[in-house]
């Protein structure tokens, strides 16, 4: 996967435009947020086929199971390939898995390179590096 020449500008704009947007499963959840961020950085669209196809967590995981996937980690592996050998190798624009309210969520490393961002009930939520579990390079 190759990033666009202006990926940094586009990722920053995407984060800022969605800063106040609230979590909505099947429309703007952590996996879709990561996929939409990938789209603005690379032009590759992994999320269109999933948008508005589920409304509950149960429906989301049933859909993943139908594709032979058991977790968001496996989703990231499928679309991004092998994870980085160390989460600390992740940099701006890379995708990370974070622990969020006792769940694993997908997030995108922001332009500081020190925080990852994902959807939250009151808008975007930022995680320091110590909360990152796994990472995939983009």
ChimeraX attribute file (.defattr): number of C-alpha atoms within 10 A of each C-alpha:
attribute: neighborCount
match mode: 1-to-1
recipient: residues
	/A:1	13
	/A:2	10
	/A:3	16
	/A:4	13
	/A:5	10
	/A:6	11
	/A:7	19
	/A:8	17
	/A:9	12
	/A:10	17
	/A:11	23
	/A:12	17
	/A:13	13
	/A:14	16
	/A:15	19
	/A:16	12
	/A:17	10
	/A:18	14
	/A:19	17
	/A:20	15
	/A:21	16
	/A:22	16
	/A:23	18
	/A:24	16
	/A:25	20
	/A:26	20
	/A:27	17
	/A:28	20
	/A:29	20
	/A:30	25
	/A:31	23
	/A:32	23
	/A:33	24
	/A:34	26
	/A:35	23
	/A:36	21
	/A:37	25
	/A:38	25
	/A:39	19
	/A:40	21
	/A:41	24
	/A:42	18
	/A:43	15
	/A:44	15
	/A:45	13
	/A:46	15
	/A:47	17
	/A:48	11
	/A:49	8
	/A:50	15
	/A:51	15
	/A:52	12
	/A:53	14
	/A:54	16
	/A:55	13
	/A:56	12
	/A:57	11
	/A:58	10
	/A:59	14
	/A:60	15
	/A:61	16
	/A:62	15
	/A:63	16
	/A:64	17
	/A:65	12
	/A:66	9
	/A:67	10
	/A:68	11
	/A:69	16
	/A:70	14
	/A:71	14
	/A:72	17
	/A:73	19
	/A:74	15
	/A:75	17
	/A:76	22
	/A:77	15
	/A:78	11
	/A:79	12
	/A:80	17
	/A:81	14
	/A:82	13
	/A:83	17
	/A:84	15
	/A:85	11
	/A:86	11
	/A:87	19
	/A:88	14
	/A:89	11
	/A:90	25
	/A:91	22
	/A:92	18
	/A:93	26
	/A:94	22
	/A:95	29
	/A:96	30
	/A:97	25
	/A:98	25
	/A:99	14
	/A:100	15
	/A:101	7
	/A:102	7
	/A:103	8
	/A:104	17
	/A:105	23
	/A:106	29
	/A:107	29
	/A:108	31
	/A:109	26
	/A:110	22
	/A:111	16
	/A:112	11
	/A:113	15
	/A:114	16
	/A:115	20
	/A:116	28
	/A:117	24
	/A:118	29
	/A:119	27
	/A:120	19
	/A:121	12
	/A:122	11
	/A:123	14
	/A:124	19
	/A:125	17
	/A:126	18
	/A:127	19
	/A:128	13
	/A:129	17
	/A:130	12
	/A:131	15
	/A:132	24
	/A:133	17
	/A:134	19
	/A:135	29
	/A:136	25
	/A:137	18
	/A:138	17
